[in-house]
Amino acid sequence: MPMDPTMTSYPILFNQTPDSLRRVGARGGRARARNWRARQQAAEAAAGPLVRPPQPPMETTAQEIAALDAQFPWLRRTAPRVARG
């Protein structure tokens, strides 16, 4: 069956010209971006400011060793010493 010369190469898109198809696509892209930005702003407004929970104070290694030595005095100085070099 020969192709009708009045039809464009995009028959499923209701015989629109390539320029009108480009404009339709551009409008859709702009609308998607606008909606995405609106969703992002709404999510930021609903979330509120981020606040980190307070961290517990960290013990130094020497403080931890002293606490373990106080808790288990029979294990004090049982680990072999490693020479630094």
MDAnalysis code that builds the backbone (N, CA, C; Angstrom):
import MDAnalysis as mda
import numpy as np

u = mda.Universe.empty(255, n_residues=85, atom_resindex=np.repeat(np.arange(85), 3), trajectory=True)
u.add_TopologyAttr("name", ["N", "CA", "C"] * 85)
u.add_TopologyAttr("resid", np.arange(1, 86))
u.add_TopologyAttr("resname", ["MET", "PRO", "MET", "ASP", "PRO", "THR", "MET", "THR", "SER", "TYR", "PRO", "ILE", "LEU", "PHE", "ASN", "GLN", "THR", "PRO", "ASP", "SER", "LEU", "ARG", "ARG", "VAL", "GLY", "ALA", "ARG", "GLY", "GLY", "ARG", "ALA", "ARG", "ALA", "ARG", "ASN", "TRP", "ARG", "ALA", "ARG", "GLN", "GLN", "ALA", "ALA", "GLU", "ALA", "ALA", "ALA", "GLY", "PRO", "LEU", "VAL", "ARG", "PRO", "PRO", "GLN", "PRO", "PRO", "MET", "GLU", "THR", "THR", "ALA", "GLN", "GLU", "ILE", "ALA", "ALA", "LEU", "ASP", "ALA", "GLN", "PHE", "PRO", "TRP", "LEU", "ARG", "ARG", "THR", "ALA", "PRO", "ARG", "VAL", "ALA", "ARG", "GLY"])
u.atoms.positions = np.array([
    [0.844, -1.171, 0.000],
    [0.000, 0.000, 0.000],
    [0.891, 1.236, 0.000],
    [0.755, 2.112, -0.976],
    [1.592, 3.314, -1.019],
    [1.192, 4.289, 0.090],
    [2.181, 5.033, 0.576],
    [1.937, 5.992, 1.653],
    [1.273, 7.246, 1.093],
    [0.334, 7.759, 1.821],
    [-0.385, 8.966, 1.432],
    [0.573, 10.151, 1.499],
    [0.725, 10.956, 0.471],
    [1.684, 12.066, 0.482],
    [1.299, 13.189, 1.443],
    [0.070, 13.218, 1.933],
    [-0.315, 14.278, 2.866],
    [0.117, 13.959, 4.285],
    [0.499, 12.731, 4.533],
    [0.889, 12.346, 5.890],
    [2.379, 12.611, 6.108],
    [2.736, 12.934, 7.321],
    [4.149, 13.097, 7.666],
    [4.728, 11.741, 7.997],
    [5.988, 11.712, 8.403],
    [6.619, 10.449, 8.770],
    [6.257, 10.037, 10.195],
    [5.386, 10.791, 10.876],
    [4.944, 10.483, 12.229],
    [3.444, 10.244, 12.239],
    [2.950, 9.154, 11.655],
    [1.503, 8.998, 11.527],
    [0.794, 8.790, 12.856],
    [1.468, 8.265, 13.863],
    [0.792, 7.991, 15.131],
    [0.548, 9.267, 15.926],
    [1.229, 10.356, 15.569],
    [1.101, 11.600, 16.314],
    [0.170, 12.590, 15.620],
    [-0.784, 12.086, 14.907],
    [-1.866, 12.871, 14.314],
    [-1.367, 13.900, 13.310],
    [-0.445, 13.519, 12.486],
    [0.012, 14.323, 11.367],
    [0.497, 15.713, 11.760],
    [1.242, 15.813, 12.835],
    [1.818, 17.093, 13.225],
    [3.163, 17.251, 12.543],
    [3.541, 18.477, 12.331],
    [4.839, 18.734, 11.715],
    [5.935, 18.517, 12.753],
    [7.151, 18.266, 12.325],
    [8.251, 18.114, 13.296],
    [8.425, 19.329, 14.188],
    [8.189, 20.533, 13.667],
    [8.302, 21.729, 14.509],
    [7.238, 21.756, 15.601],
    [6.011, 21.383, 15.248],
    [4.963, 21.387, 16.280],
    [5.216, 20.279, 17.291],
    [5.785, 19.151, 16.870],
    [6.131, 18.089, 17.818],
    [7.221, 18.560, 18.776],
    [8.183, 19.330, 18.262],
    [9.241, 19.854, 19.107],
    [8.671, 20.811, 20.145],
    [7.734, 21.666, 19.726],
    [7.115, 22.600, 20.670],
    [6.323, 21.862, 21.739],
    [5.604, 20.804, 21.348],
    [4.842, 20.015, 22.329],
    [5.796, 19.391, 23.336],
    [6.902, 18.848, 22.839],
    [7.888, 18.254, 23.741],
    [8.515, 19.271, 24.662],
    [8.789, 20.463, 24.148],
    [9.384, 21.512, 24.979],
    [8.422, 21.956, 26.066],
    [7.150, 22.079, 25.726],
    [6.161, 22.458, 26.754],
    [6.079, 21.391, 27.834],
    [6.109, 20.138, 27.427],
    [6.046, 19.054, 28.409],
    [7.270, 19.047, 29.308],
    [8.460, 19.310, 28.744],
    [9.673, 19.345, 29.544],
    [9.661, 20.487, 30.536],
    [9.191, 21.640, 30.107],
    [9.124, 22.789, 31.019],
    [8.121, 22.536, 32.132],
    [6.988, 21.931, 31.797],
    [5.975, 21.647, 32.814],
    [6.507, 20.626, 33.820],
    [7.227, 19.631, 33.332],
    [7.780, 18.621, 34.232],
    [8.788, 19.264, 35.172],
    [9.651, 20.114, 34.651],
    [10.646, 20.782, 35.484],
    [9.980, 21.702, 36.505],
    [8.954, 22.425, 36.082],
    [8.243, 23.318, 37.004],
    [7.587, 22.510, 38.126],
    [6.939, 21.404, 37.787],
    [6.306, 20.571, 38.808],
    [7.335, 19.952, 39.739],
    [8.488, 19.535, 39.186],
    [9.542, 18.946, 40.003],
    [10.072, 19.970, 41.010],
    [10.315, 21.213, 40.539],
    [10.788, 22.249, 41.456],
    [9.759, 22.534, 42.540],
    [8.476, 22.542, 42.190],
    [7.424, 22.783, 43.186],
    [7.408, 21.665, 44.222],
    [7.576, 20.420, 43.780],
    [7.614, 19.296, 44.729],
    [8.828, 19.395, 45.641],
    [9.982, 19.788, 45.096],
    [11.192, 19.917, 45.906],
    [11.017, 21.007, 46.967],
    [10.461, 22.143, 46.578],
    [10.261, 23.230, 47.535],
    [9.270, 22.828, 48.616],
    [8.218, 22.101, 48.247],
    [7.232, 21.668, 49.239],
    [7.860, 20.678, 50.217],
    [8.701, 19.791, 49.716],
    [9.345, 18.811, 50.594],
    [10.314, 19.490, 51.556],
    [11.050, 20.496, 51.080],
    [11.979, 21.217, 51.948],
    [11.227, 22.001, 53.016],
    [10.118, 22.594, 52.639],
    [9.338, 23.378, 53.608],
    [8.717, 22.470, 54.665],
    [8.279, 21.279, 54.266],
    [7.648, 20.364, 55.215],
    [8.671, 19.735, 56.147],
    [9.894, 19.526, 55.667],
    [10.908, 18.853, 56.472],
    [11.426, 19.742, 57.591],
    [11.521, 21.028, 57.361],
    [12.051, 21.928, 58.366],
    [13.565, 21.841, 58.411],
    [14.184, 22.595, 59.304],
    [15.650, 22.577, 59.369],
    [16.155, 21.261, 59.961],
    [17.281, 20.810, 59.445],
    [17.877, 19.578, 59.949],
    [18.715, 19.894, 61.176],
    [18.496, 19.144, 62.250],
    [19.242, 19.330, 63.488],
    [19.861, 17.991, 63.849],
    [21.163, 18.002, 64.065],
    [21.836, 16.774, 64.472],
    [21.594, 16.510, 65.947],
    [21.374, 15.245, 66.288],
    [21.234, 14.946, 67.710],
    [22.582, 15.128, 68.404],
    [22.568, 15.501, 69.665],
    [23.848, 15.700, 70.358],
    [24.593, 14.376, 70.485],
    [25.888, 14.426, 70.253],
    [26.725, 13.240, 70.339],
    [27.200, 13.056, 71.786],
    [27.249, 11.818, 72.250],
    [27.774, 11.609, 73.598],
    [29.268, 11.936, 73.625],
    [29.767, 12.377, 74.763],
    [31.195, 12.699, 74.820],
    [32.025, 11.443, 74.601],
    [33.092, 11.588, 73.816],
    [33.940, 10.442, 73.513],
    [35.053, 10.343, 74.539],
    [35.299, 9.125, 74.996],
    [36.402, 8.886, 75.910],
    [37.686, 8.694, 75.116],
    [38.766, 9.101, 75.708],
    [40.049, 8.833, 75.079],
    [40.436, 7.390, 75.371],
    [41.416, 6.903, 74.670],
    [41.863, 5.527, 74.881],
    [42.384, 5.347, 76.300],
    [43.118, 6.319, 76.805],
    [43.651, 6.214, 78.165],
    [42.522, 6.162, 79.195],
    [41.464, 6.939, 78.976],
    [40.327, 6.909, 79.903],
    [39.621, 5.554, 79.848],
    [39.502, 4.978, 78.685],
    [38.857, 3.675, 78.561],
    [39.692, 2.586, 79.226],
    [41.015, 2.654, 79.055],
    [41.895, 1.668, 79.701],
    [41.789, 1.792, 81.215],
    [41.757, 3.014, 81.721],
    [41.631, 3.218, 83.166],
    [40.306, 2.671, 83.678],
    [39.224, 2.850, 82.925],
    [37.923, 2.324, 83.344],
    [37.938, 0.794, 83.360],
    [38.564, 0.181, 82.356],
    [38.653, -1.286, 82.327],
    [39.551, -1.802, 83.436],
    [40.647, -1.114, 83.724],
    [41.530, -1.524, 84.819],
    [40.808, -1.455, 86.159],
    [39.957, -0.442, 86.341],
    [39.194, -0.325, 87.587],
    [38.137, -1.425, 87.676],
    [37.563, -1.799, 86.541],
    [36.507, -2.802, 86.535],
    [37.079, -4.217, 86.665],
    [38.258, -4.472, 86.063],
    [38.868, -5.804, 86.069],
    [40.326, -5.686, 86.539],
    [40.549, -5.527, 87.843],
    [41.921, -5.308, 88.313],
    [42.839, -6.521, 88.106],
    [42.292, -7.717, 88.047],
    [43.120, -8.909, 87.873],
    [43.681, -9.033, 86.456],
    [43.155, -8.267, 85.520],
    [43.653, -8.305, 84.150],
    [44.626, -7.168, 83.840],
    [44.929, -6.362, 84.848],
    [45.781, -5.204, 84.627],
    [47.170, -5.651, 84.176],
    [47.665, -5.053, 83.139],
    [48.999, -5.279, 82.573],
    [49.251, -6.738, 82.204],
    [48.247, -7.448, 81.719],
    [48.452, -8.824, 81.264],
    [48.767, -8.898, 79.785],
    [48.476, -7.862, 79.031],
    [48.761, -7.864, 77.603],
    [50.254, -7.635, 77.387],
    [50.848, -8.362, 76.453],
    [52.281, -8.158, 76.200],
    [52.532, -6.784, 75.569],
    [53.607, -6.172, 75.958],
    [53.976, -4.873, 75.407],
    [54.645, -5.076, 74.063],
    [54.327, -4.206, 73.108],
    [54.926, -4.256, 71.788],
    [55.916, -3.102, 71.686],
    [57.137, -3.411, 71.318],
    [58.153, -2.365, 71.207],
    [57.899, -1.558, 69.939],
    [57.960, -0.256, 70.095],
    [57.797, 0.632, 68.934],
    [59.166, 0.870, 68.328],
    [59.191, 0.894, 67.031],
    [60.501, 1.083, 66.464],
    [60.556, 1.760, 65.211],
])
